[in-house]
Amino acid sequence: MTDITQKKENVKIKLNDLRQNLKKMHLAVTEELILPQPDDVKTLISKMDQLLKLIESK
């Protein structure tokens, strides 16, 4: 697998993980009226930062 192909696959995996986490958080807020824990939000922000670094690296 080439480096670019591997990066694309890594981005897809990370995006899917972020999407699933955000979907769970959204359902908790809208259906159960529960706000997310600050640590959960910080974890997602960290994951998004890692993804951004991966995308920006060439």
Jmol script that loads the backbone (N, CA, C; Angstrom):
load data "model"
ATOM      1  N   MET A   1       0.843  -1.176   0.000  1.00  0.00           N
ATOM      2  CA  MET A   1       0.000   0.000   0.000  1.00  0.00           C
ATOM      3  C   MET A   1       0.892   1.244   0.000  1.00  0.00           C
ATOM      4  N   THR A   2       0.547   2.189  -0.838  1.00  0.00           N
ATOM      5  CA  THR A   2       1.345   3.402  -0.917  1.00  0.00           C
ATOM      6  C   THR A   2       1.081   4.292   0.289  1.00  0.00           C
ATOM      7  N   ASP A   3       1.975   5.247   0.485  1.00  0.00           N
ATOM      8  CA  ASP A   3       1.869   6.167   1.613  1.00  0.00           C
ATOM      9  C   ASP A   3       0.581   6.981   1.542  1.00  0.00           C
ATOM     10  N   ILE A   4       0.226   7.443   0.360  1.00  0.00           N
ATOM     11  CA  ILE A   4      -0.991   8.244   0.190  1.00  0.00           C
ATOM     12  C   ILE A   4      -2.227   7.389   0.448  1.00  0.00           C
ATOM     13  N   THR A   5      -2.234   6.187  -0.042  1.00  0.00           N
ATOM     14  CA  THR A   5      -3.360   5.289   0.182  1.00  0.00           C
ATOM     15  C   THR A   5      -3.520   4.989   1.667  1.00  0.00           C
ATOM     16  N   GLN A   6      -2.402   4.781   2.343  1.00  0.00           N
ATOM     17  CA  GLN A   6      -2.439   4.505   3.779  1.00  0.00           C
ATOM     18  C   GLN A   6      -2.975   5.714   4.546  1.00  0.00           C
ATOM     19  N   LYS A   7      -2.556   6.918   4.154  1.00  0.00           N
ATOM     20  CA  LYS A   7      -3.043   8.130   4.801  1.00  0.00           C
ATOM     21  C   LYS A   7      -4.547   8.285   4.604  1.00  0.00           C
ATOM     22  N   LYS A   8      -5.008   8.021   3.381  1.00  0.00           N
ATOM     23  CA  LYS A   8      -6.444   8.109   3.109  1.00  0.00           C
ATOM     24  C   LYS A   8      -7.221   7.128   3.975  1.00  0.00           C
ATOM     25  N   GLU A   9      -6.710   5.931   4.093  1.00  0.00           N
ATOM     26  CA  GLU A   9      -7.372   4.919   4.913  1.00  0.00           C
ATOM     27  C   GLU A   9      -7.388   5.336   6.383  1.00  0.00           C
ATOM     28  N   ASN A  10      -6.280   5.894   6.864  1.00  0.00           N
ATOM     29  CA  ASN A  10      -6.212   6.373   8.250  1.00  0.00           C
ATOM     30  C   ASN A  10      -7.217   7.500   8.488  1.00  0.00           C
ATOM     31  N   VAL A  11      -7.339   8.402   7.532  1.00  0.00           N
ATOM     32  CA  VAL A  11      -8.283   9.513   7.650  1.00  0.00           C
ATOM     33  C   VAL A  11      -9.709   8.972   7.698  1.00  0.00           C
ATOM     34  N   LYS A  12     -10.023   8.011   6.838  1.00  0.00           N
ATOM     35  CA  LYS A  12     -11.362   7.422   6.830  1.00  0.00           C
ATOM     36  C   LYS A  12     -11.686   6.783   8.175  1.00  0.00           C
ATOM     37  N   ILE A  13     -10.738   6.056   8.729  1.00  0.00           N
ATOM     38  CA  ILE A  13     -10.949   5.389  10.009  1.00  0.00           C
ATOM     39  C   ILE A  13     -11.171   6.407  11.115  1.00  0.00           C
ATOM     40  N   LYS A  14     -10.340   7.438  11.140  1.00  0.00           N
ATOM     41  CA  LYS A  14     -10.456   8.465  12.174  1.00  0.00           C
ATOM     42  C   LYS A  14     -11.764   9.249  12.037  1.00  0.00           C
ATOM     43  N   LEU A  15     -12.152   9.561  10.804  1.00  0.00           N
ATOM     44  CA  LEU A  15     -13.411  10.271  10.588  1.00  0.00           C
ATOM     45  C   LEU A  15     -14.614   9.424  11.020  1.00  0.00           C
ATOM     46  N   ASN A  16     -14.561   8.159  10.714  1.00  0.00           N
ATOM     47  CA  ASN A  16     -15.646   7.268  11.108  1.00  0.00           C
ATOM     48  C   ASN A  16     -15.748   7.188  12.631  1.00  0.00           C
ATOM     49  N   ASP A  17     -14.619   7.100  13.296  1.00  0.00           N
ATOM     50  CA  ASP A  17     -14.600   7.060  14.755  1.00  0.00           C
ATOM     51  C   ASP A  17     -15.168   8.352  15.344  1.00  0.00           C
ATOM     52  N   LEU A  18     -14.736   9.484  14.816  1.00  0.00           N
ATOM     53  CA  LEU A  18     -15.253  10.770  15.283  1.00  0.00           C
ATOM     54  C   LEU A  18     -16.759  10.872  15.047  1.00  0.00           C
ATOM     55  N   ARG A  19     -17.197  10.440  13.890  1.00  0.00           N
ATOM     56  CA  ARG A  19     -18.622  10.494  13.552  1.00  0.00           C
ATOM     57  C   ARG A  19     -19.440   9.671  14.533  1.00  0.00           C
ATOM     58  N   GLN A  20     -18.978   8.478  14.838  1.00  0.00           N
ATOM     59  CA  GLN A  20     -19.705   7.620  15.774  1.00  0.00           C
ATOM     60  C   GLN A  20     -19.775   8.245  17.164  1.00  0.00           C
ATOM     61  N   ASN A  21     -18.653   8.805  17.622  1.00  0.00           N
ATOM     62  CA  ASN A  21     -18.632   9.449  18.935  1.00  0.00           C
ATOM     63  C   ASN A  21     -19.554  10.658  18.981  1.00  0.00           C
ATOM     64  N   LEU A  22     -19.532  11.470  17.943  1.00  0.00           N
ATOM     65  CA  LEU A  22     -20.390  12.647  17.897  1.00  0.00           C
ATOM     66  C   LEU A  22     -21.866  12.255  17.796  1.00  0.00           C
ATOM     67  N   LYS A  23     -22.144  11.181  17.080  1.00  0.00           N
ATOM     68  CA  LYS A  23     -23.517  10.696  16.947  1.00  0.00           C
ATOM     69  C   LYS A  23     -24.064  10.272  18.316  1.00  0.00           C
ATOM     70  N   LYS A  24     -23.245   9.543  19.091  1.00  0.00           N
ATOM     71  CA  LYS A  24     -23.652   9.125  20.436  1.00  0.00           C
ATOM     72  C   LYS A  24     -23.882  10.346  21.324  1.00  0.00           C
ATOM     73  N   MET A  25     -22.981  11.306  21.227  1.00  0.00           N
ATOM     74  CA  MET A  25     -23.087  12.511  22.039  1.00  0.00           C
ATOM     75  C   MET A  25     -24.356  13.283  21.661  1.00  0.00           C
ATOM     76  N   HIS A  26     -24.630  13.384  20.386  1.00  0.00           N
ATOM     77  CA  HIS A  26     -25.822  14.092  19.905  1.00  0.00           C
ATOM     78  C   HIS A  26     -27.091  13.419  20.424  1.00  0.00           C
ATOM     79  N   LEU A  27     -27.147  12.103  20.345  1.00  0.00           N
ATOM     80  CA  LEU A  27     -28.323  11.384  20.830  1.00  0.00           C
ATOM     81  C   LEU A  27     -28.521  11.587  22.329  1.00  0.00           C
ATOM     82  N   ALA A  28     -27.442  11.599  23.076  1.00  0.00           N
ATOM     83  CA  ALA A  28     -27.543  11.819  24.520  1.00  0.00           C
ATOM     84  C   ALA A  28     -28.105  13.203  24.812  1.00  0.00           C
ATOM     85  N   VAL A  29     -27.668  14.188  24.038  1.00  0.00           N
ATOM     86  CA  VAL A  29     -28.134  15.557  24.261  1.00  0.00           C
ATOM     87  C   VAL A  29     -29.590  15.714  23.835  1.00  0.00           C
ATOM     88  N   THR A  30     -29.936  15.218  22.672  1.00  0.00           N
ATOM     89  CA  THR A  30     -31.277  15.458  22.136  1.00  0.00           C
ATOM     90  C   THR A  30     -32.351  14.547  22.725  1.00  0.00           C
ATOM     91  N   GLU A  31     -32.023  13.286  22.977  1.00  0.00           N
ATOM     92  CA  GLU A  31     -33.038  12.348  23.444  1.00  0.00           C
ATOM     93  C   GLU A  31     -33.077  12.227  24.961  1.00  0.00           C
ATOM     94  N   GLU A  32     -31.923  12.233  25.579  1.00  0.00           N
ATOM     95  CA  GLU A  32     -31.870  12.025  27.025  1.00  0.00           C
ATOM     96  C   GLU A  32     -31.646  13.323  27.794  1.00  0.00           C
ATOM     97  N   LEU A  33     -31.430  14.409  27.063  1.00  0.00           N
ATOM     98  CA  LEU A  33     -31.178  15.720  27.654  1.00  0.00           C
ATOM     99  C   LEU A  33     -30.005  15.698  28.632  1.00  0.00           C
ATOM    100  N   ILE A  34     -28.968  14.940  28.253  1.00  0.00           N
ATOM    101  CA  ILE A  34     -27.755  14.828  29.058  1.00  0.00           C
ATOM    102  C   ILE A  34     -26.621  15.527  28.323  1.00  0.00           C
ATOM    103  N   LEU A  35     -25.988  16.469  28.987  1.00  0.00           N
ATOM    104  CA  LEU A  35     -24.843  17.140  28.387  1.00  0.00           C
ATOM    105  C   LEU A  35     -23.619  16.229  28.460  1.00  0.00           C
ATOM    106  N   PRO A  36     -22.743  16.297  27.456  1.00  0.00           N
ATOM    107  CA  PRO A  36     -21.549  15.449  27.478  1.00  0.00           C
ATOM    108  C   PRO A  36     -20.587  15.876  28.577  1.00  0.00           C
ATOM    109  N   GLN A  37     -19.818  14.928  29.046  1.00  0.00           N
ATOM    110  CA  GLN A  37     -18.800  15.212  30.047  1.00  0.00           C
ATOM    111  C   GLN A  37     -17.682  16.033  29.396  1.00  0.00           C
ATOM    112  N   PRO A  38     -17.117  16.984  30.131  1.00  0.00           N
ATOM    113  CA  PRO A  38     -16.033  17.802  29.567  1.00  0.00           C
ATOM    114  C   PRO A  38     -14.862  16.968  29.042  1.00  0.00           C
ATOM    115  N   ASP A  39     -14.540  15.880  29.728  1.00  0.00           N
ATOM    116  CA  ASP A  39     -13.438  15.025  29.267  1.00  0.00           C
ATOM    117  C   ASP A  39     -13.757  14.376  27.927  1.00  0.00           C
ATOM    118  N   ASP A  40     -15.022  14.027  27.713  1.00  0.00           N
ATOM    119  CA  ASP A  40     -15.421  13.441  26.434  1.00  0.00           C
ATOM    120  C   ASP A  40     -15.250  14.456  25.297  1.00  0.00           C
ATOM    121  N   VAL A  41     -15.610  15.691  25.569  1.00  0.00           N
ATOM    122  CA  VAL A  41     -15.467  16.749  24.564  1.00  0.00           C
ATOM    123  C   VAL A  41     -13.982  16.992  24.290  1.00  0.00           C
ATOM    124  N   LYS A  42     -13.170  17.035  25.328  1.00  0.00           N
ATOM    125  CA  LYS A  42     -11.728  17.238  25.161  1.00  0.00           C
ATOM    126  C   LYS A  42     -11.109  16.100  24.354  1.00  0.00           C
ATOM    127  N   THR A  43     -11.570  14.874  24.588  1.00  0.00           N
ATOM    128  CA  THR A  43     -11.062  13.721  23.838  1.00  0.00           C
ATOM    129  C   THR A  43     -11.379  13.859  22.356  1.00  0.00           C
ATOM    130  N   LEU A  44     -12.605  14.268  22.043  1.00  0.00           N
ATOM    131  CA  LEU A  44     -12.980  14.441  20.639  1.00  0.00           C
ATOM    132  C   LEU A  44     -12.191  15.575  19.986  1.00  0.00           C
ATOM    133  N   ILE A  45     -11.963  16.645  20.716  1.00  0.00           N
ATOM    134  CA  ILE A  45     -11.159  17.755  20.179  1.00  0.00           C
ATOM    135  C   ILE A  45      -9.743  17.269  19.898  1.00  0.00           C
ATOM    136  N   SER A  46      -9.197  16.484  20.802  1.00  0.00           N
ATOM    137  CA  SER A  46      -7.850  15.942  20.604  1.00  0.00           C
ATOM    138  C   SER A  46      -7.797  15.043  19.367  1.00  0.00           C
ATOM    139  N   LYS A  47      -8.815  14.204  19.202  1.00  0.00           N
ATOM    140  CA  LYS A  47      -8.871  13.338  18.021  1.00  0.00           C
ATOM    141  C   LYS A  47      -8.971  14.158  16.743  1.00  0.00           C
ATOM    142  N   MET A  48      -9.729  15.240  16.786  1.00  0.00           N
ATOM    143  CA  MET A  48      -9.854  16.103  15.613  1.00  0.00           C
ATOM    144  C   MET A  48      -8.524  16.796  15.309  1.00  0.00           C
ATOM    145  N   ASP A  49      -7.804  17.203  16.345  1.00  0.00           N
ATOM    146  CA  ASP A  49      -6.481  17.798  16.148  1.00  0.00           C
ATOM    147  C   ASP A  49      -5.517  16.806  15.508  1.00  0.00           C
ATOM    148  N   GLN A  50      -5.561  15.562  15.968  1.00  0.00           N
ATOM    149  CA  GLN A  50      -4.707  14.522  15.387  1.00  0.00           C
ATOM    150  C   GLN A  50      -5.048  14.297  13.919  1.00  0.00           C
ATOM    151  N   LEU A  51      -6.323  14.288  13.615  1.00  0.00           N
ATOM    152  CA  LEU A  51      -6.752  14.114  12.230  1.00  0.00           C
ATOM    153  C   LEU A  51      -6.272  15.270  11.366  1.00  0.00           C
ATOM    154  N   LEU A  52      -6.392  16.472  11.871  1.00  0.00           N
ATOM    155  CA  LEU A  52      -5.942  17.650  11.128  1.00  0.00           C
ATOM    156  C   LEU A  52      -4.445  17.563  10.848  1.00  0.00           C
ATOM    157  N   LYS A  53      -3.659  17.144  11.829  1.00  0.00           N
ATOM    158  CA  LYS A  53      -2.223  16.986  11.631  1.00  0.00           C
ATOM    159  C   LYS A  53      -1.938  15.948  10.564  1.00  0.00           C
ATOM    160  N   LEU A  54      -2.692  14.853  10.588  1.00  0.00           N
ATOM    161  CA  LEU A  54      -2.502  13.799   9.586  1.00  0.00           C
ATOM    162  C   LEU A  54      -2.821  14.313   8.190  1.00  0.00           C
ATOM    163  N   ILE A  55      -3.883  15.078   8.062  1.00  0.00           N
ATOM    164  CA  ILE A  55      -4.279  15.612   6.760  1.00  0.00           C
ATOM    165  C   ILE A  55      -3.271  16.630   6.255  1.00  0.00           C
ATOM    166  N   GLU A  56      -2.762  17.465   7.152  1.00  0.00           N
ATOM    167  CA  GLU A  56      -1.835  18.529   6.755  1.00  0.00           C
ATOM    168  C   GLU A  56      -0.435  17.998   6.432  1.00  0.00           C
ATOM    169  N   SER A  57      -0.061  16.858   6.990  1.00  0.00           N
ATOM    170  CA  SER A  57       1.273  16.327   6.719  1.00  0.00           C
ATOM    171  C   SER A  57       1.358  15.799   5.292  1.00  0.00           C
ATOM    172  N   LYS A  58       2.471  16.103   4.652  1.00  0.00           N
ATOM    173  CA  LYS A  58       2.665  15.655   3.258  1.00  0.00           C
ATOM    174  C   LYS A  58       3.984  14.987   3.085  1.00  0.00           C
TER     175      LYS A  58
END
end "model"
wireframe off; spacefill off
backbone 0.3
color backbone group
